[in-house]
């Protein structure tokens, strides 16, 4: 069945090796939107020529190539590992068997060098006979990411991506989808501050204080600080690999009801605390569930001021940032799913 509309759109990806070498996409995501845009730079003719006032088209050239944009999807219980590897620079290659058909991935912040992917978007063309056109973007690296979930909503993940070049000659891959569920607001089973963090290759959280204030929205954001303008002579207008050229940041926001002890006191005192956010979905096998866990050994609350704006419940937007405590990895995402194959 074809419609000639976005209902026929598709999005696939595959991690590359080496960076910029187009890979054949084999993981297909259910997505909400994509915004890849091919943006060549033009060198405009400016020479004066008697009798001609307009710029001469024969002298107009495209000098360099760039593709950038974002993808947004509902956060699913499958195929998210490769996206976290792009976002955080983790070293995971193959999920680890937990038990039965449950597999674990531990994604910690690491080097982004050499970590890129090919994305292919199928864009339906509403001209009969209806055709889905393939736009294949290679050399994509993650410049930033955002995870968010709000009251009575499905969790969402957004990646901002910067690529090398786009091909419209590559054939459209045949999309195939794995059965997957989506994490939602009700599946957050733990939101804790002041937890005890242990471990190295895998951080674990114990103890701590469950947040008692009503938090009706959570947002986590990462900025990878990549140099995306690495063009040089002899490279035919293509960029070199995007490299980290700044200090990356991970920040977060709670939209919450006012809580002096939990949020305002550590904000006012400027003290550090630790954070655990845990989502648990359906059972994979035995007692192992689809799991998404965020751990940050040190965060600093940088804004938590409540305001009274009327008779309604007093609320505060709590903003925090992830810091290194000098010992443990600053941020970890743990995924337990049915994904058993290489990331």
N, C-alpha and C positions, 0 to 999 in steps of 0.2 A: 504494500500500500504506500503510495506517495501522495504528498499534499502540496508540494511546491512552497512550503512555509518552514518556519523554524522548527516545526514538529519533526522534520526529517534531519535536523542538525545532529552532528556527532562530534565528539572530542576524544582523541586518543593521545597517548604519550608513551615514550620509552626513554630510559636513561641512556646517555651517549658514552662512548669510549672510542677515541678521545673526544674532547670538547669540540663541538662544531661539525662533527662528522654525522651526517644525517642517518638516523636509525629508523627502522621500520616499526611504527607504533604497534603495540600489541596489548596495551591496557586501555580500556575504554571506560570513561567516566560519565555518569549521569550528571549533567551540569545545568546551572541556571542561566549563565551568560558567559560570553567571552568577548574580549575587546582587542585582539591582536590587530595591529596596524602597521603596514609596511610604509616606511617614511624615508624615502631617499633624499639626499641633499642635492640641490641644484646649483650649478655654477652658471650664473646669468651673463649673457653677452652685454657689454657696456660700451663697446667701441662706437665711435661716431662715423657715420657714413652719409655723405651728401645725398639728399633726396629720399632718405629713409629715416623715419622718426621712431619706428617701433623696433624692439629687440628682434634680432634675426634668429628664427627657430633652428636654423642649421648649426648655430653655435651653442645652443643650449645643451648641456650635458648633465647626467646624473653622476655625482662624484663619489658618493659613499652610500652604504646601505645600512638600514637599521629596522628592526621589528620590535615593537614593544606593546605591552597590553597586560590584561589581567584575565584570570578565570575565576569564577565563583561557583561553588557547588555546595549542596547539602552534604554535611560530613557523614560519610558512610562507614560501615563496619569492614569494608574490604577496599583494597587497592590504594590506601592512603600512605603507605610506607614510602614509596618513591617521592611523593610530594614533600614529606617531612625531611627526607634526605636532601632534597633541593633547598628547602627552607632553612634548615639548621646546619647543613654540612656534616651530617652524621656519617659514621663509618659502616653502618649496617649493610650487609650484602645479601644475606639469607636469613629468614626468620628462624628462631630457635624453637624446637619442639618443646612444649610444656607437658602435655599429656593428651593422648587420643588425637583429636584433630584440631587442637588449640596450639597456636604458635605465637611466640613473643618477639617483638621488635623493641629495642631500646635505642631511641634517638637522642643523642646528646649534642650540644653545640660543638662544632668542630670547624675545620678548614673547608672553605667553599671551593678551593682550587681543584680543578678537574671534575667538578660535579655540575653536569648540565643535562639537558634533555631535548629531544625532538618532540614537538607537539604538532598534531595535525587536526585542523578544524574542517569539518564538512559543512559547507554553507550552501543551503538549497537556493537554486536559481528559479524564480517563479515565471519561467518562460517555457511554454510547451515545446518539445517534450521536457517535463520537469527533470532537472539534473541537480545532483548534489556535487558541488565543486570542492575539490580538495585544496586547502591552503596549508602547506607543510612548512613549519618554522623550525630551523635548526639552531643550535648554539644557545638555547634558552637557559638563562640562569635566573635565580630568584632574587630580586632586589628587595622584596618586602613581603610580608604575609600577615594575615589577620584571621583569628578564630573568634567566633562570637556565638552567643546563645542567649536568648531572652525568654521571659515568662511565656509559656504556652507556644514555644517556637522550636523548630528544628535547628540543631547546631549547623553553622556554616563555616566554610573555609574559603578564603580568598588568597590567591597568589598573584603578586605583581612580577612580571617576567620581562626580561630583556634578551632579544635574540640577535643572531648574526644576519640571517637572510631568510627569504621566503621563496618557496618553489610552488608553482601552480602546475608543474609537469608531472610531479609524483602522483601515481594512481591513488585513488581513494581506497584506504584499507577497509576491509569488511569488518564492521563492528560486531563484537560479541561481548556480552555482559555477564558478569558473575552475579549470583544472587546475593544481595546485600540489604541490610537494614540501615536506618539512619539514627544517629544519636539525637536525643531531644532533651529539653529542659528538665523533664521529670526524672531522667536517668542520672542526674548528678547526685551521687550518693555520699560524697564527702567534699566539704569546703572547709579547710582547716588552716589556722595560723599557728605559729609557734611549734610546728612539728619537729621531731628529732630526725635528722637526715643522716643516713649511713650509706657506706658502699662507695665504689669507684666506677667500675664499668657499668654497674646498674645501681642507681640511687634508690633507696627504700625509705619510706616515711612511717614513723610510729608516733603514738601519743599526740600531743598538740591539743588545740582547743577548736572544736567545731564552731563556726561562726553562727551566732544566734540571731543576728540582725537579718531582716528579710532583704535578700539580694535578688533583685528581679532581672538583672542583666549583667553578663560578664563579657568582656572583650580583652583579648590578648593580641598584641601587635609586635612584629619584628621588623627592624630596618637593618639590612645587611651591608649598607655602605659600600657599594661596588662602583668602581670606575667603569663607566659604560661608553666612554668616548676614546677608545684606544685605536685610532686610525693612523696608519703610517704608509710611507712610500713603499711601493713594491707589493702591496697587499691587495691591489685591485679594488679598493674601496670597501673591503671587508674589515671588520674590526678584529683585533686580537682578543684573546680571552679576557673577560671582565674579571678584574682582580679587586680584592678588598683593599680599600684605600682610606678607611676611616674606622672609628670605633663603633661596632654594631650595638644596637640597643634592643631590648625587649621590654615593653611596657604593658600595663594592664589597667583596666577600669572596672569598678563595681558600681552599678547604679543601685543604691541601697537606702534603706531607712537609717536614720541617724543612730549611731552607736558610739558613745563617748569612749568606753573602755576598749572596744575592739578596733576602732579606726582612728578616732580623734587623738587619744592619748599617745599612741606610738607616732602619729604624725607630729604632734606638738613637741614631743621629746626628741624626735629625729632618730629613734632607735630602730634597729634591724629586727626583722622577724622572718620566718620561713613560711612557705606556702605549699599546700597540696590541694589539687582539684581532681576529683575522680568521677568518671562516668562509667557506669556498668550497664550493659545491655542484656540481650538474651543469652541463654546458655549455649556454648559451642559443643562441649562434651563434658560429661562428669559434672564437676562443680565450676569449671572454667567458663567465664563469660566473656563476651565481647567487651573489651576494656579500652578506655582512653584515660590516661593519667598524666597530669602536669605536675612537676615538682621543681620548685625554685628554693635552694638553700638560703638565699638572702634576698629579701626585697626591702625597699624603703618606701613608705607611704609618703607621697609628696603633695597630696591635696586631699582634704577630707572635711572641708568646712560645711556645716549644715546651715540652711537658711529657712526661716519661717516666712512663707509667702501667702499664708491664708489659713483657713481652718483645717486643711488636709494634714495627713501625716508628714512630719518633718523628714526630709530626705537629704542625702549628701551624695555627690559624685566623688567616689574614692579613686584616686589615681596613684599608681605605684610603678616602680621601676625595678628591674632585676639587676643585681650586682654580683660580682664575684666575691666570695669570702676568702679567696686565696688558697683554698684547699680543694673544694669540691667543684665539679662541673657546674656552671651557673644555672643551667636549665635543661630539663629532661622531659621528653615525651615518650611515654611507654604505650605501646599498642599490643593488645592481645586480640587475635582474630583467626580466621580460618585460612589466611594467606600462608602458604607453605613454600612458594617458589621464590627465586631470587628477586630482590628489589629492583 
